[in-house]
Amino acid sequence: MINLISQGASGNITVMGTTAFDLKEDEKLSMTSSELVEKIMEPNGINIVF
């Protein structure tokens, strides 16, 4: 999954979404591809908004 997410990206990836303790959407959740994969795999780790 890390290889898929990191394609075409250098450095941090920015997504719009919420993490476990956020009360509203944050347009600038910025993290490395490894950190993003960890959040995706973790139950209730991240909610990505399209």
C-alpha positions in Angstrom: 0.0 0.0 0.0 2.9 2.4 0.7 4.2 1.9 -2.8 0.8 2.7 -4.3 0.2 5.9 -2.1 3.8 7.2 -2.6 3.7 7.0 -6.5 4.2 10.5 -7.9 4.7 12.1 -4.4 7.8 13.4 -2.9 7.8 14.4 0.8 4.5 14.7 2.7 1.1 13.9 1.3 -1.7 16.3 2.2 -5.3 15.1 2.5 -8.6 16.6 3.7 -10.1 14.6 6.5 -10.3 14.0 10.3 -8.4 11.9 12.7 -9.7 10.2 15.9 -9.8 13.4 18.1 -10.7 16.1 15.5 -14.0 17.9 15.9 -14.1 19.2 12.3 -12.5 18.6 8.9 -8.9 19.8 8.5 -8.0 20.7 5.0 -4.3 20.2 5.7 -3.6 16.8 7.2 0.0 16.4 6.1 2.0 13.2 6.7 4.4 10.9 5.0 3.1 8.0 2.9 4.1 5.6 5.7 2.2 7.5 8.3 -0.9 7.8 6.0 -0.9 4.0 5.5 -0.7 3.5 9.3 -3.7 5.8 9.8 -5.7 4.0 7.1 -5.0 0.6 8.5 -5.8 1.6 12.1 -9.5 1.2 13.0 -10.9 4.8 13.2 -7.5 6.2 12.4 -8.5 8.6 9.7 -11.6 9.7 7.7 -10.6 11.0 4.3 -13.1 13.5 2.8 -13.3 13.7 -1.0 
